[in-house]
């Protein structure tokens, strides 16, 4: 009897169940799943395969890295920014905080969800790159690129959390898109910065997506040559700052 009671109140079980149901909830939402999973692969298929005149070359490798970043940004920003805003507006977060579950379970579940979708996006892009785009990387490069995508989702989870703490549920999709799409373009995720106007290329380091893209590009040998610690530091500062701001906002709203 005691073992059953301990199992029922096991904190780890609470985290796992919350993550499971968060993933299932979003998996059953076509308006989230289809764009999140398909857009990066379709864009890469179009620009990295169909319109690419040199398969397996620099462009294929460059776009493999940057479209991975583009995809995981979407899973984090929409998965956090929109769902947090809607749940806050509906009072669901306040209700969950009243339940006998660890306070961080909701946040950890959403982070796990974003990392799972980042894994799926990374795998889909890798399959297309290896089979259709002619990209040949060493096994360690494929693994590192996968890890960059999965772990790189975390700073954008924090950005999404901050957005979700600021705006209403009905406004969240528009606000996320206003940030997401220009940031992707201005960071050189859709096309190399070398072919964009010089002003855009110089301003690219202002965006966190640029720094994650440079880490991914460093894996395939196509980065701008900056130090790895600098990119990691910027992402860490952005993640911490957005998390603190979101936490203060959510506490003030209570």
Secondary structure, DSSP 8 states (H G I E B T S, - for coil): -HHHHHHHT-HHHHHHHHHHHHHHHHHT-HHHHHHHHHHHHHHHIIIIIIS-SSTTSHHHHHHHHHHHHHHHHHHHIIIIIIHHHHHHHHTHHHHHHTSSS-TTHHHHHHHHHHHHHHHHHHHHHHHHHHHTS-----HHHHHHHHHHHHHHHHHHHHHHHHHHHHS-HHHHHHHHHHHHHHHHHHTTSSS-GGGS-HHHHHHGGGSHHHHHHHHHHHHHT-S----HHHHHHHHHHHHHHHHHHHHHHHHHH-
